[in-house]
Amino acid sequence: MGYELATFAGGCFWCMVSPFEEQPGIIRIISGYTGGHKENPTYEEVCSKTTGHYEAVQITFDPDVFPYEKLLDIYWRQIDPTDDGGQFYDRGPQYRTAIFYHNEKQRLLAEKSKQELEESGRFSKPIVTKILPASTFYPAEEYHQDYHKKNPLRYKLYRIGSGRDAFLKEHWRDPEWEADAAKKIDSSLAEDDAANQ
């Protein structure tokens, strides 16, 4: 079948790489900007709230190994889908959530997963995450790429300080998922310890 693209906006793009990268069939993840009207925007321009762009990640994946439905499942578990003003303490239109579909199959799967989440009753407020057609994706500056690896301590402090981790823990108390997430965190901490020795 070949590789496909998936594009997700989930607030600060620093937090949207590591949940996906360790999954099988993930070829590449790029942090960047999409959904707006300015060509080749800079981070400063996007933060000025005048470009219409979202911070997002674009994932190249092998659907035969890791289907799009699983990417959607991971995506929903990284965000507050009820917040239309940003994510956690990052406020502004560039931090809103959206799924950018690359074909009709992705659109249908995204709509289905959104409806299932809405009907699950997991959240007391309406799901406001938008489902939009993919448009030109502009890679972010190099210092934003793989930020969690380049600045592991600052990244961890940011996740905690932003309120993201506490929110996700409160709303996704699935034992199986938590066990898997704990393994990934332990692995990440071990890598940090090794790198700092």
Sequence and secondary structure as in RCSB ss.txt:
>XXXX:A:sequence
MGYELATFAGGCFWCMVSPFEEQPGIIRIISGYTGGHKENPTYEEVCSKTTGHYEAVQITFDPDVFPYEKLLDIY
WRQIDPTDDGGQFYDRGPQYRTAIFYHNEKQRLLAEKSKQELEESGRFSKPIVTKILPASTFYPAEEYHQDYHKK
NPLRYKLYRIGSGRDAFLKEHWRDPEWEADAAKKIDSSLAEDDAANQ
>XXXX:A:secstr
   EEEEEEESSGGGGSHHHHTSTTEEEEEEEEESSS SS  HHHHHTT S  EEEEEEEE TTTS HHHHHHHH
HTTS TT SSEETTEESGGG EEEEESSHHHHHHHHHHHHHHHHHT  SS    EEEE   EEE  GGGTTHHHH
SHHHHHHHHHHHTHHHHHHHH   HHHHHHHHHHHHHHHHHHHHHH 
